[in-house]
Amino acid sequence: MIWSGKRVAEYVEDVDEEMIQPNGVDLRVGGCYLILSPVKRKPVELKYNIISLEAGHPYIIRFKNKVRIPEKTVGMFFVRSTMWRKRGILIQASLWDTGYVGRGEILVFPTINTYVTVGERFGQIVFADAEDTFLYNGQYQEEEQYGESFDRKTMENI
């Protein structure tokens, strides 16, 4: 069963009424990184809170809102239609596992030169009931800022 947006909002930090949708909660852009290699990425510079994205380059959007996925629940992220319909941004999303806590990230591919702004609503997190499972306890747990999710020894060898 898909949860109501009001119920999902209980597990997302810094939510205002505009973000609560019938079946999920919008997540806001917190930052952006250009992917340089499998283990290297570079923060994209801001100009007046605008993040310019070049066509054909892979980027990571980090969300401003911290999310907790409760037990027996799975999170799914869907981009807002304005991002692909008006701005030409395609995403590669994944499931957010039971027990995950953090400011998630999404891989994006702009098909045209475009932009996002810090704080704008980028997409919606939706929760669905899941059968008994174990809680997520991987390397991305409690990720807060760039670098925490990467193996530091690997980064030093690049």
C-alpha positions, 0 to 999 in steps of 0.5 A: 500500500502507498502511504499518504503524503501526510504520513510520509512527511512525518519521516522527512525533515524541513517539510512545509505544506507546499511539499506534501502531496497526496501520496508523497513529499517533494524533496528540495535541491540541496546541492549538485556535483559533476561526476568526473570518474567513478569515485571523483566528483566536483561541486557545481558552483552556484550563481544566485542559487542557480546551478547550471547543468550542461547537456550530456554530462552526468550530475548528482543532485543531493537533496536538502531534506533528510529522510528516514525510511521506517521499518517494513517500508520502502522509499521510491523517488519520482522526478517532478514532470517539470524537470523532464518536460520543461528542463530536459532532465532525465534521472536514474533513481533507485529504491530507498531501502528500509532503515536508510537515513540520510540526504539522498542523491539522484543521478541526473542527465540533462539532455539540454543546457538547463538549470536547477535552483537550490531549494526548489522542489525536484521530485517526490519521495513515496513510501510503500509497505514492504514485507519483513526484511532487514534494515539498511546499514550500508556505507551511505547510512547517515550521509550528510555531505560529499565525501562521507559516502566514499571510501577515503582510502580509495579517494586517496589513491585517485 
